[in-house]
């Protein structure tokens, strides 16, 4: 089951049923099934609070992914700052909706085991994001 909630911000204009079906397709393409996935859309202040409390990081970010996966079943909580997504879209010259969906799937790709912090990993993540976005 995939749930969507918002805190301290207007809920984004996404089609929940279509988005959930897309997420399931992407997971299946990686040999995974969806268990319990919870999205929380929030503002920059909330994601900073979460980043400080749970990761001891003192900066804003677009997404924080909490991984509770078991074997091939994806379980996790994904906290997404819509403020940061808007800022990133403006800075990159991309559409807000495109950036939102990139970040939505970015968290799922993390749960699938794709990382983006080590050498060469960012390029792999971006490639997987692009493949996933093409499945939308």
N, CA, C and O atoms as a MOPAC input file, in Angstrom:
PM7 MOZYME 1SCF
protein

 N      0.83000 1    -1.17600 1     0.00000 1
 C      0.00000 1     0.00000 1     0.00000 1
 C      0.88100 1     1.24900 1     0.00000 1
 O      1.90900 1     1.30400 1     0.67500 1
 N      0.46900 1     2.21400 1    -0.74600 1
 C      1.18900 1     3.48700 1    -0.81000 1
 C      0.26200 1     4.57600 1    -0.28100 1
 O     -0.85600 1     4.74800 1    -0.76700 1
 N      0.74300 1     5.30400 1     0.71900 1
 C     -0.06300 1     6.39000 1     1.27500 1
 C      0.63100 1     7.72300 1     1.02100 1
 O      1.85700 1     7.80200 1     0.93500 1
 N     -0.18000 1     8.75700 1     0.90400 1
 C      0.31100 1    10.10500 1     0.61500 1
 C     -0.29600 1    11.07100 1     1.62500 1
 O     -1.51300 1    11.10500 1     1.80900 1
 N      0.55600 1    11.85200 1     2.27400 1
 C      0.10100 1    12.83600 1     3.24200 1
 C      0.91000 1    14.11100 1     3.07600 1
 O      1.97100 1    14.11400 1     2.45200 1
 N      0.39400 1    15.18900 1     3.64100 1
 C      1.15100 1    16.44500 1     3.62700 1
 C      1.08800 1    17.07700 1     5.00800 1
 O      0.14900 1    16.86800 1     5.77700 1
 N      2.11800 1    17.85200 1     5.29200 1
 C      2.18800 1    18.56200 1     6.56900 1
 C      2.77900 1    19.93800 1     6.32400 1
 O      3.83000 1    20.07100 1     5.69700 1
 N      2.10100 1    20.95800 1     6.81900 1
 C      2.56500 1    22.35000 1     6.72700 1
 C      2.65300 1    22.88300 1     5.30600 1
 O      3.32500 1    23.88500 1     5.06300 1
 N      1.98100 1    22.22200 1     4.35700 1
 C      2.05200 1    22.65900 1     2.96500 1
 C      0.85000 1    22.09600 1     2.20700 1
 O      0.29600 1    21.05800 1     2.56900 1
 N      0.46400 1    22.80600 1     1.15100 1
 C     -0.64400 1    22.32700 1     0.31300 1
 C     -0.23100 1    21.04300 1    -0.39400 1
 O      0.88000 1    20.93900 1    -0.91400 1
 N     -1.13300 1    20.06800 1    -0.40700 1
 C     -0.84800 1    18.78500 1    -1.03800 1
 C     -0.55900 1    19.00700 1    -2.52500 1
 O     -1.26400 1    19.77800 1    -3.17700 1
 N      0.47200 1    18.34200 1    -3.07500 1
 C      0.81100 1    18.55600 1    -4.49300 1
 C     -0.26000 1    17.99500 1    -5.42400 1
 O     -1.02800 1    17.10700 1    -5.05500 1
 N     -0.28800 1    18.52400 1    -6.61100 1
 C     -1.26600 1    18.10900 1    -7.60500 1
 C     -0.75700 1    16.84800 1    -8.31900 1
 O     -0.24600 1    16.90200 1    -9.43800 1
 N     -0.91900 1    15.70600 1    -7.62000 1
 C     -0.53400 1    14.43400 1    -8.22600 1
 C     -1.76600 1    13.54300 1    -8.27500 1
 O     -2.68300 1    13.67300 1    -7.46400 1
 N     -1.76500 1    12.64800 1    -9.23100 1
 C     -2.84400 1    11.67300 1    -9.35300 1
 C     -2.39900 1    10.43000 1    -8.58900 1
 O     -1.57500 1     9.65300 1    -9.07100 1
 N     -2.94600 1    10.25800 1    -7.41500 1
 C     -2.47900 1     9.20000 1    -6.51400 1
 C     -2.54200 1     7.81700 1    -7.14900 1
 O     -1.57600 1     7.05800 1    -7.07800 1
 N     -3.66200 1     7.48600 1    -7.76500 1
 C     -3.82000 1     6.14400 1    -8.34000 1
 C     -2.80000 1     5.91200 1    -9.46000 1
 O     -2.15500 1     4.86400 1    -9.51300 1
 N     -2.65900 1     6.89600 1   -10.35500 1
 C     -1.69400 1     6.78000 1   -11.44800 1
 C     -0.26000 1     6.73400 1   -10.92300 1
 O      0.56600 1     5.96600 1   -11.41600 1
 N      0.02300 1     7.55500 1    -9.92600 1
 C      1.37100 1     7.59200 1    -9.34900 1
 C      1.69500 1     6.26600 1    -8.67300 1
 O      2.80400 1     5.75100 1    -8.81300 1
 N      0.74000 1     5.71600 1    -7.94900 1
 C      0.96100 1     4.42600 1    -7.28300 1
 C      1.19500 1     3.31400 1    -8.29500 1
 O      2.07000 1     2.47000 1    -8.10000 1
 N      0.42100 1     3.30700 1    -9.37200 1
 C      0.60200 1     2.28300 1   -10.41600 1
 C      1.98400 1     2.41400 1   -11.04300 1
 O      2.64400 1     1.40900 1   -11.31000 1
 N      2.42000 1     3.63900 1   -11.27900 1
 C      3.74600 1     3.89400 1   -11.85100 1
 C      4.84000 1     3.39300 1   -10.90300 1
 O      5.77800 1     2.72300 1   -11.33400 1
 N      4.71900 1     3.71700 1    -9.62300 1
 C      5.70000 1     3.28100 1    -8.62600 1
 C      5.78400 1     1.75300 1    -8.61000 1
 O      6.87800 1     1.19500 1    -8.53000 1
 N      4.65900 1     1.09000 1    -8.68400 1
 C      4.64400 1    -0.38000 1    -8.69500 1
 C      5.33400 1    -0.92600 1    -9.93600 1
 O      6.04500 1    -1.92800 1    -9.85500 1
 N      5.13500 1    -0.27800 1   -11.09300 1
 C      5.80200 1    -0.70600 1   -12.32700 1
 C      7.31800 1    -0.56400 1   -12.20600 1
 O      8.07100 1    -1.44700 1   -12.61900 1
 N      7.75100 1     0.55300 1   -11.63700 1
 C      9.19200 1     0.78400 1   -11.47700 1
 C      9.77400 1    -0.24900 1   -10.51300 1
 O     10.83100 1    -0.81700 1   -10.78500 1
 N      9.10600 1    -0.49500 1    -9.40700 1
 C      9.57900 1    -1.49800 1    -8.44500 1
 C      9.68700 1    -2.86200 1    -9.12000 1
 O     10.68500 1    -3.56300 1    -8.95200 1
 N      8.66200 1    -3.23800 1    -9.88100 1
 C      8.65000 1    -4.53700 1   -10.57000 1
 C      9.80800 1    -4.63900 1   -11.55900 1
 O     10.39400 1    -5.70900 1   -11.72100 1
 N     10.13600 1    -3.53600 1   -12.21600 1
 C     11.24900 1    -3.52600 1   -13.16700 1
 C     12.57900 1    -3.81400 1   -12.46900 1
 O     13.55000 1    -4.22000 1   -13.10800 1
 N     12.61300 1    -3.60000 1   -11.15600 1
 C     13.81100 1    -3.87600 1   -10.35700 1
 C     13.65900 1    -5.16900 1    -9.55200 1
 O     14.45500 1    -5.44700 1    -8.65600 1
 N     12.62600 1    -5.95700 1    -9.88100 1
 C     12.42000 1    -7.22700 1    -9.19700 1
 C     11.88300 1    -7.09000 1    -7.79000 1
 O     12.08700 1    -7.97600 1    -6.96000 1
 N     11.19900 1    -5.99100 1    -7.50700 1
 C     10.68800 1    -5.71100 1    -6.16000 1
 C      9.17200 1    -5.59100 1    -6.17700 1
 O      8.55700 1    -5.36100 1    -7.21800 1
 N      8.58800 1    -5.75200 1    -4.99600 1
 C      7.15100 1    -5.53700 1    -4.80200 1
 C      6.96700 1    -4.46200 1    -3.74700 1
 O      7.82000 1    -4.26600 1    -2.88100 1
 N      5.84600 1    -3.77300 1    -3.83400 1
 C      5.53500 1    -2.71900 1    -2.87400 1
 C      4.88400 1    -3.32500 1    -1.63500 1
 O      3.92000 1    -4.08500 1    -1.73000 1
 N      5.42000 1    -2.98200 1    -0.49500 1
 C      4.81600 1    -3.34600 1     0.77800 1
 C      4.07900 1    -2.12600 1     1.31200 1
 O      3.00400 1    -1.77400 1     0.82600 1
 N      4.66400 1    -1.49100 1     2.30900 1
 C      4.09400 1    -0.27600 1     2.90400 1
 C      5.02500 1     0.89800 1     2.59500 1
 O      6.15200 1     0.95900 1     3.08700 1
 N      4.53900 1     1.81700 1     1.78100 1
 C      5.29500 1     3.02800 1     1.42500 1
 C      4.47500 1     4.23100 1     1.87600 1
 O      3.29600 1     4.34800 1     1.54500 1
 N      5.09900 1     5.10900 1     2.62300 1
 C      4.42400 1     6.32100 1     3.07000 1
 C      5.16500 1     7.56000 1     2.60000 1
 O      6.34200 1     7.75200 1     2.90600 1
 N      4.45900 1     8.39900 1     1.85100 1
 C      5.01500 1     9.68200 1     1.41600 1
 C      4.48700 1    10.77800 1     2.31400 1
 O      3.29300 1    10.82800 1     2.60700 1
 N      5.37800 1    11.65900 1     2.75400 1
 C      4.98300 1    12.85900 1     3.48000 1
 C      5.54800 1    14.05000 1     2.72900 1
 O      6.76300 1    14.23100 1     2.64700 1
 N      4.65000 1    14.86200 1     2.17900 1
 C      5.05000 1    16.08800 1     1.50100 1
 C      5.03000 1    17.20300 1     2.53900 1
 O      4.06100 1    17.35200 1     3.28300 1
 N      6.10900 1    17.98700 1     2.58500 1
 C      6.22100 1    19.00900 1     3.61600 1
 C      6.96100 1    20.22900 1     3.06600 1
 O      7.28200 1    20.30200 1     1.87900 1
 N      7.22200 1    21.18100 1     3.96000 1
 C      7.97400 1    22.37200 1     3.58000 1
 C      9.43300 1    22.22100 1     4.02500 1
 O      9.80500 1    21.22300 1     4.64400 1
 N     10.24500 1    23.22100 1     3.70200 1
 C     11.66500 1    23.16600 1     4.03900 1
 C     11.91400 1    23.06600 1     5.53800 1
 O     12.81100 1    22.34600 1     5.97600 1
 N     11.12300 1    23.78500 1     6.32100 1
 C     11.35400 1    23.76500 1     7.77000 1
 C     11.14300 1    22.37400 1     8.34900 1
 O     11.90200 1    21.93900 1     9.21500 1
 N     10.11800 1    21.67600 1     7.87700 1
 C      9.84000 1    20.32500 1     8.37800 1
 C     10.94200 1    19.35200 1     7.97000 1
 O     11.37300 1    18.53400 1     8.78300 1
 N     11.40400 1    19.43000 1     6.72000 1
 C     12.44300 1    18.48000 1     6.30100 1
 C     13.76100 1    18.76600 1     7.01300 1
 O     14.53300 1    17.84600 1     7.28400 1
 N     14.02300 1    20.03900 1     7.31600 1
 C     15.22000 1    20.38000 1     8.09100 1
 C     15.11500 1    19.77800 1     9.49100 1
 O     16.09000 1    19.24600 1    10.02100 1
 N     13.94000 1    19.86700 1    10.07600 1
 C     13.69800 1    19.28800 1    11.40400 1
 C     13.93900 1    17.76700 1    11.37800 1
 O     14.59600 1    17.22600 1    12.26800 1
 N     13.41200 1    17.09300 1    10.36800 1
 C     13.58900 1    15.64000 1    10.23000 1
 C     15.06500 1    15.31200 1    10.00200 1
 O     15.59000 1    14.36700 1    10.59100 1
 N     15.73100 1    16.08500 1     9.15400 1
 C     17.13800 1    15.86600 1     8.84800 1
 C     17.99600 1    16.00000 1    10.10800 1
 O     18.90600 1    15.20300 1    10.33500 1
 N     17.70200 1    17.00900 1    10.92100 1
 C     18.45700 1    17.21400 1    12.15500 1
 C     18.17800 1    16.09600 1    13.15900 1
 O     19.10000 1    15.54000 1    13.75600 1
 N     16.89900 1    15.77500 1    13.33700 1
 C     16.50600 1    14.81700 1    14.37500 1
 C     16.97000 1    13.39400 1    14.07700 1
 O     17.47600 1    12.71100 1    14.96700 1
 N     16.80500 1    12.94700 1    12.85100 1
 C     17.06600 1    11.54500 1    12.53800 1
 C     18.41900 1    11.27600 1    11.89200 1
 O     18.95400 1    10.17500 1    12.02400 1
 N     18.98000 1    12.26000 1    11.19800 1
 C     20.23800 1    12.03600 1    10.48100 1
 C     21.38700 1    12.91400 1    10.98700 1
 O     22.52500 1    12.77000 1    10.54200 1
 N     21.08100 1    13.82200 1    11.91900 1
 C     22.07300 1    14.75600 1    12.44700 1
 C     22.71600 1    15.57900 1    11.33500 1
 O     23.89900 1    15.91400 1    11.40300 1
 N     21.91500 1    15.90400 1    10.29600 1
 C     22.35700 1    16.77300 1     9.20200 1
 C     21.67600 1    18.12300 1     9.38200 1
 O     20.48400 1    18.18900 1     9.68300 1
 N     22.43200 1    19.19000 1     9.19800 1
 C     21.89300 1    20.53100 1     9.40600 1
 C     21.76400 1    21.26600 1     8.07000 1
 O     22.36300 1    22.32200 1     7.86700 1
 N     20.96300 1    20.68300 1     7.15800 1
 C     20.74800 1    21.33800 1     5.87000 1
 C     19.42200 1    20.88500 1     5.27100 1
 O     18.84700 1    19.86600 1     5.65300 1
 N     18.96300 1    21.69100 1     4.31300 1
 C     17.73800 1    21.36000 1     3.58000 1
 C     18.06400 1    20.31800 1     2.52200 1
 O     19.19800 1    20.22800 1     2.05000 1
 N     17.06800 1    19.54000 1     2.15800 1
 C     17.22500 1    18.54600 1     1.10700 1
 C     15.86600 1    18.33300 1     0.45700 1
 O     14.84100 1    18.75200 1     0.99500 1
 N     15.86000 1    17.68800 1    -0.69000 1
 C     14.57600 1    17.46100 1    -1.36800 1
 C     13.85900 1    16.22500 1    -0.84500 1
 O     12.63000 1    16.19600 1    -0.80100 1
 N     14.62100 1    15.19100 1    -0.44400 1
 C     13.99800 1    13.95500 1     0.03100 1
 C     14.86600 1    13.27500 1     1.07500 1
 O     16.09500 1    13.29100 1     1.00500 1
 N     14.19100 1    12.68200 1     2.04100 1
 C     14.83300 1    11.79500 1     3.01000 1
 C     14.08100 1    10.47700 1     2.91900 1
 O     12.85400 1    10.44300 1     3.00300 1
 N     14.83000 1     9.39400 1     2.74600 1
 C     14.23300 1     8.07600 1     2.60100 1
 C     14.59300 1     7.21800 1     3.80400 1
 O     15.76900 1     7.02100 1     4.11100 1
 N     13.57100 1     6.71100 1     4.48000 1
 C     13.76200 1     5.78000 1     5.58100 1
 C     13.43400 1     4.38900 1     5.05200 1
 O     12.30800 1     4.12600 1     4.62800 1
 N     14.40500 1     3.51800 1     5.08000 1
 C     14.31700 1     2.19500 1     4.46100 1
 C     13.97200 1     1.13700 1     5.50000 1
 O     14.72200 1     0.92300 1     6.45300 1
 N     12.83200 1     0.47600 1     5.31200 1
 C     12.40000 1    -0.62800 1     6.17900 1
 C     12.16400 1    -1.88300 1     5.33800 1
 O     11.33700 1    -2.72100 1     5.69600 1
 N     12.87700 1    -2.01400 1     4.23700 1
 C     12.64500 1    -3.11300 1     3.29300 1
 C     12.98900 1    -4.46500 1     3.91300 1
 O     13.87700 1    -4.59300 1     4.75600 1
 N     12.24500 1    -5.45800 1     3.45400 1
 C     12.50500 1    -6.83500 1     3.84600 1
 C     12.57100 1    -7.67100 1     2.57500 1
 O     11.58100 1    -7.80800 1     1.85700 1
 N     13.74400 1    -8.22500 1     2.30600 1
 C     13.97400 1    -9.02300 1     1.10200 1
 C     13.58700 1    -8.20600 1    -0.13300 1
 O     14.14400 1    -7.13200 1    -0.36200 1
 N     12.64000 1    -8.70500 1    -0.92800 1
 C     12.24400 1    -8.00900 1    -2.15700 1
 C     10.98600 1    -7.17100 1    -1.98300 1
 O     10.37900 1    -6.74800 1    -2.96600 1
 N     10.59100 1    -6.93000 1    -0.73200 1
 C      9.40600 1    -6.11700 1    -0.45000 1
 C      9.87000 1    -4.73200 1    -0.01100 1
 O     10.59800 1    -4.58700 1     0.97100 1
 N      9.43300 1    -3.71300 1    -0.76000 1
 C      9.81900 1    -2.33700 1    -0.44400 1
 C      8.90300 1    -1.76300 1     0.62700 1
 O      7.68500 1    -1.70300 1     0.46100 1
 N      9.51000 1    -1.34600 1     1.72100 1
 C      8.81100 1    -0.66700 1     2.80500 1
 C      9.64400 1     0.55200 1     3.17000 1
 O     10.86500 1     0.46300 1     3.30100 1
 N      8.99200 1     1.67000 1     3.33200 1
 C      9.74500 1     2.84900 1     3.72700 1
 C      8.88700 1     4.08000 1     3.85300 1
 O      7.75300 1     4.12900 1     3.37700 1
 N      9.45300 1     5.07500 1     4.50600 1
 C      8.83200 1     6.39000 1     4.61900 1
 C      9.70400 1     7.35700 1     3.84100 1
 O     10.92800 1     7.35700 1     3.97200 1
 N      9.05000 1     8.18800 1     3.02200 1
 C      9.75100 1     9.15200 1     2.18900 1
 C      9.22100 1    10.54000 1     2.51500 1
 O      8.03300 1    10.81900 1     2.34700 1
 N     10.10200 1    11.39600 1     2.97800 1
 C      9.75100 1    12.76400 1     3.34200 1
 C     10.28400 1    13.67500 1     2.24500 1
 O     11.48000 1    13.68100 1     1.95600 1
 N      9.38100 1    14.44800 1     1.63500 1
 C      9.74000 1    15.25800 1     0.47100 1
 C      9.40000 1    16.72000 1     0.72900 1
 O      8.26900 1    17.05100 1     1.08400 1
 N     10.40100 1    17.60300 1     0.54300 1
 C     10.17800 1    19.04200 1     0.67700 1
 C      9.75300 1    19.62600 1    -0.66200 1
 O     10.53500 1    19.66300 1    -1.61200 1
 N      8.51900 1    20.07700 1    -0.72800 1
 C      8.02100 1    20.70000 1    -1.95500 1
 C      8.68100 1    22.05500 1    -2.19100 1
 O      8.79600 1    22.49700 1    -3.33400 1
 N      9.12000 1    22.72200 1    -1.11000 1
 C      9.85100 1    23.98400 1    -1.26200 1
 C     11.16100 1    23.75600 1    -2.01900 1
 O     11.48400 1    24.48800 1    -2.95500 1
 N     11.90300 1    22.74100 1    -1.60500 1
 C     13.18600 1    22.45000 1    -2.24400 1
 C     12.98300 1    21.97800 1    -3.68200 1
 O     13.77200 1    22.31400 1    -4.56500 1
 N     11.93300 1    21.20400 1    -3.91300 1
 C     11.64200 1    20.76400 1    -5.28600 1
 C     11.38500 1    21.97300 1    -6.17700 1
 O     11.87800 1    22.03600 1    -7.30300 1
 N     10.61400 1    22.93100 1    -5.67200 1
 C     10.33100 1    24.14400 1    -6.44900 1
 C     11.62200 1    24.90900 1    -6.73500 1
 O     11.84400 1    25.34300 1    -7.86500 1
 N     12.46600 1    25.07600 1    -5.73400 1
 C     13.74100 1    25.77800 1    -5.90000 1
 C     14.62800 1    25.05300 1    -6.90600 1
 O     15.21000 1    25.68300 1    -7.78900 1
 N     14.73400 1    23.73000 1    -6.77500 1
 C     15.56800 1    22.95100 1    -7.70000 1
 C     15.05900 1    23.05200 1    -9.13600 1
 O     15.85000 1    23.18600 1   -10.06900 1
 N     13.74600 1    22.98900 1    -9.31200 1
 C     13.16600 1    23.08800 1   -10.66300 1
 C     13.52200 1    24.43700 1   -11.28500 1
 O     13.88600 1    24.51100 1   -12.45900 1
 N     13.41500 1    25.50200 1   -10.48900 1
 C     13.75100 1    26.83900 1   -10.99400 1
 C     15.23100 1    26.92800 1   -11.36000 1
 O     15.58100 1    27.45900 1   -12.41400 1
 N     16.09800 1    26.41000 1   -10.49500 1
 C     17.54600 1    26.48800 1   -10.72800 1
 C     17.97700 1    25.64500 1   -11.93000 1
 O     18.91800 1    26.00000 1   -12.64000 1
 N     17.28200 1    24.53000 1   -12.15100 1
 C     17.65800 1    23.62700 1   -13.23600 1
 C     16.89600 1    23.91200 1   -14.52400 1
 O     17.16000 1    23.29800 1   -15.55800 1
 N     15.95000 1    24.84400 1   -14.45900 1
 C     15.15700 1    25.16600 1   -15.63700 1
 C     14.24900 1    24.03100 1   -16.06600 1
 O     13.99900 1    23.84500 1   -17.25700 1
 N     13.75100 1    23.26600 1   -15.09200 1
 C     12.84000 1    22.16400 1   -15.38900 1
 C     11.44800 1    22.49000 1   -14.84600 1
 O     11.28100 1    23.40000 1   -14.03400 1
 N     10.47800 1    21.74600 1   -15.29700 1
 C      9.11300 1    21.92100 1   -14.80800 1
 C      8.99900 1    21.36500 1   -13.39200 1
 O      9.58900 1    20.33400 1   -13.06900 1
 N      8.23700 1    22.05500 1   -12.55600 1
 C      8.00300 1    21.61800 1   -11.17700 1
 C      7.46400 1    20.18900 1   -11.14700 1
 O      7.94500 1    19.36900 1   -10.36600 1
 N      6.47800 1    19.88000 1   -11.98300 1
 C      5.86000 1    18.55700 1   -12.00600 1
 C      6.88200 1    17.47700 1   -12.35900 1
 O      6.85600 1    16.38900 1   -11.78300 1
 N      7.76800 1    17.76600 1   -13.28600 1
 C      8.81000 1    16.80100 1   -13.66300 1
 C      9.77400 1    16.56200 1   -12.50300 1
 O     10.14900 1    15.42400 1   -12.22000 1
 N     10.16600 1    17.63200 1   -11.84300 1
 C     11.09000 1    17.50500 1   -10.70800 1
 C     10.41200 1    16.76300 1    -9.55600 1
 O     11.05100 1    15.94900 1    -8.89000 1
 N      9.14400 1    17.03000 1    -9.31700 1
 C      8.39800 1    16.34100 1    -8.26400 1
 C      8.39300 1    14.83200 1    -8.51900 1
 O      8.65800 1    14.04500 1    -7.61000 1
 N      8.09300 1    14.43700 1    -9.74300 1
 C      8.04900 1    13.00900 1   -10.05400 1
 C      9.44500 1    12.37900 1   -10.02300 1
 O      9.58500 1    11.20800 1    -9.66800 1
 N     10.46200 1    13.13500 1   -10.38700 1
 C     11.82900 1    12.62700 1   -10.28900 1
 C     12.16100 1    12.31300 1    -8.82800 1
 O     12.75900 1    11.27900 1    -8.53200 1
 N     11.77700 1    13.19300 1    -7.93500 1
 C     12.08700 1    12.98500 1    -6.51900 1
 C     11.22000 1    11.86800 1    -5.93200 1
 O     11.69800 1    11.07200 1    -5.12300 1
 N      9.95800 1    11.80700 1    -6.33300 1
 C      9.08800 1    10.72600 1    -5.86900 1
 C      9.72300 1     9.37300 1    -6.19900 1
 O      9.74300 1     8.47800 1    -5.35400 1
 N     10.23300 1     9.22100 1    -7.40500 1
 C     10.79800 1     7.92800 1    -7.81300 1
 C     12.21700 1     7.75100 1    -7.29600 1
 O     12.67400 1     6.62000 1    -7.13500 1
 N     12.91900 1     8.83900 1    -7.03400 1
 C     14.27000 1     8.77400 1    -6.47700 1
 C     14.26700 1     7.97500 1    -5.17600 1
 O     15.13100 1     7.12500 1    -4.96100 1
 N     13.30000 1     8.24900 1    -4.31700 1
 C     13.20500 1     7.51900 1    -3.05100 1
 C     12.94400 1     6.03800 1    -3.26200 1
 O     13.51400 1     5.20000 1    -2.56400 1
 N     12.09200 1     5.71300 1    -4.21400 1
 C     11.80300 1     4.30600 1    -4.51800 1
 C     13.06400 1     3.61400 1    -5.03500 1
 O     13.34000 1     2.46900 1    -4.67700 1
 N     13.82400 1     4.31100 1    -5.87300 1
 C     15.06800 1     3.73400 1    -6.38800 1
 C     16.06700 1     3.48100 1    -5.26100 1
 O     16.79700 1     2.49000 1    -5.29000 1
 N     16.10400 1     4.37000 1    -4.27000 1
 C     16.94200 1     4.10500 1    -3.08700 1
 C     16.49000 1     2.81500 1    -2.41300 1
 O     17.31700 1     1.98200 1    -2.04400 1
 N     15.18100 1     2.64900 1    -2.25300 1
 C     14.66600 1     1.44100 1    -1.61700 1
 C     14.98900 1     0.19500 1    -2.44500 1
 O     15.09800 1    -0.90400 1    -1.90200 1
 N     15.13900 1     0.37000 1    -3.75200 1
 C     15.51700 1    -0.74000 1    -4.63800 1
 C     17.00900 1    -1.05200 1    -4.54800 1
 O     17.47400 1    -2.02300 1    -5.14400 1
 N     17.76100 1    -0.23800 1    -3.81000 1
 C     19.18000 1    -0.49600 1    -3.61000 1
 C     20.12300 1     0.35700 1    -4.43600 1
 O     21.32600 1     0.10100 1    -4.46600 1
 N     19.59100 1     1.36800 1    -5.10600 1
 C     20.43600 1     2.24100 1    -5.92100 1
 C     20.86600 1     3.43300 1    -5.06900 1
 O     20.03500 1     4.13000 1    -4.48600 1
 N     22.16200 1     3.65100 1    -5.01000 1
 C     22.70400 1     4.73800 1    -4.20300 1
 C     23.19400 1     5.86900 1    -5.10100 1
 O     23.27800 1     5.72200 1    -6.32000 1
 N     23.51800 1     7.00100 1    -4.47500 1
 C     23.97800 1     8.14600 1    -5.27100 1
 C     25.06700 1     8.96400 1    -4.58300 1
 O     25.31100 1    10.11000 1    -4.96200 1
 N     25.71500 1     8.39500 1    -3.59000 1
 C     26.73800 1     9.14700 1    -2.85900 1
 C     28.16700 1     8.75900 1    -3.23200 1
 O     29.07500 1     9.58200 1    -3.11300 1
 N     28.38000 1     7.53800 1    -3.67700 1
 C     29.73100 1     7.05500 1    -3.97400 1
 C     30.17200 1     7.39400 1    -5.38800 1
 O     29.39200 1     7.92000 1    -6.18200 1
 N     31.42700 1     7.09100 1    -5.69700 1
 C     31.97200 1     7.36500 1    -7.03800 1
 C     31.14600 1     6.67300 1    -8.12800 1
 O     30.92300 1     5.46300 1    -8.07900 1
 N     30.69900 1     7.45700 1    -9.10500 1
 C     29.94500 1     6.92800 1   -10.23100 1
 C     28.48600 1     6.60900 1    -9.94700 1
 O     27.72800 1     6.30800 1   -10.86900 1
 N     28.08400 1     6.67000 1    -8.68900 1
 C     26.71300 1     6.29600 1    -8.33600 1
 C     25.67700 1     7.32400 1    -8.78300 1
 O     24.56400 1     6.95300 1    -9.15600 1
 N     26.02600 1     8.60700 1    -8.75100 1
 C     25.07000 1     9.63900 1    -9.15200 1
 C     24.63100 1     9.42800 1   -10.60300 1
 O     23.45100 1     9.57100 1   -10.92400 1
 N     25.57800 1     9.09000 1   -11.47100 1
 C     25.25100 1     8.86300 1   -12.87300 1
 C     24.31500 1     7.66300 1   -13.04300 1
 O     23.40100 1     7.69100 1   -13.86800 1
 N     24.54900 1     6.62200 1   -12.26600 1
 C     23.68000 1     5.44400 1   -12.31300 1
 C     22.28300 1     5.81900 1   -11.83700 1
 O     21.28900 1     5.43500 1   -12.45400 1
 N     22.20500 1     6.56800 1   -10.74100 1
 C     20.90300 1     6.99900 1   -10.22000 1
 C     20.16200 1     7.83800 1   -11.25300 1
 O     18.97600 1     7.61400 1   -11.49500 1
 N     20.84200 1     8.79300 1   -11.85900 1
 C     20.19600 1     9.65300 1   -12.85700 1
 C     19.69300 1     8.83400 1   -14.04200 1
 O     18.61100 1     9.09700 1   -14.56800 1
 N     20.46400 1     7.86000 1   -14.45400 1
 C     20.04400 1     6.98900 1   -15.54900 1
 C     18.78900 1     6.20400 1   -15.16200 1
 O     17.85900 1     6.08400 1   -15.96000 1
 N     18.76200 1     5.67900 1   -13.95800 1
 C     17.59300 1     4.92200 1   -13.48400 1
 C     16.37700 1     5.83800 1   -13.31600 1
 O     15.25000 1     5.43100 1   -13.60200 1
 N     16.59900 1     7.06600 1   -12.85400 1
 C     15.49800 1     8.03100 1   -12.76000 1
 C     14.89900 1     8.28200 1   -14.13500 1
 O     13.68000 1     8.29000 1   -14.30000 1
 N     15.76900 1     8.48800 1   -15.12100 1
 C     15.29000 1     8.75700 1   -16.47800 1
 C     14.50700 1     7.57700 1   -17.04200 1
 O     13.48100 1     7.76800 1   -17.69500 1
 N     14.98400 1     6.36000 1   -16.79400 1
 C     14.25800 1     5.16800 1   -17.23600 1
 C     12.88600 1     5.11100 1   -16.56400 1
 O     11.87900 1     4.82100 1   -17.21000 1
 N     12.85900 1     5.39000 1   -15.26900 1
 C     11.60600 1     5.35900 1   -14.51700 1
 C     10.63900 1     6.43400 1   -15.01700 1
 O      9.44700 1     6.17200 1   -15.17800 1
 N     11.14400 1     7.61900 1   -15.25900 1
 C     10.28200 1     8.70900 1   -15.74300 1
 C      9.70500 1     8.37300 1   -17.09600 1
 O      8.58100 1     8.77100 1   -17.40300 1
 N     10.44800 1     7.64800 1   -17.91400 1
 C      9.94300 1     7.24000 1   -19.23500 1
 C      8.81600 1     6.22300 1   -19.11400 1
 O      8.06000 1     6.01900 1   -20.06400 1
 N      8.69800 1     5.58400 1   -17.95100 1
 C      7.63200 1     4.58700 1   -17.72100 1
 C      6.33000 1     5.23500 1   -17.24300 1
 O      5.30800 1     4.55900 1   -17.12300 1
 N      6.36600 1     6.51800 1   -16.97500 1
 C      5.20300 1     7.22300 1   -16.42600 1
 C      4.02400 1     7.24500 1   -17.35300 1
 O      2.98200 1     7.80500 1   -17.01300 1

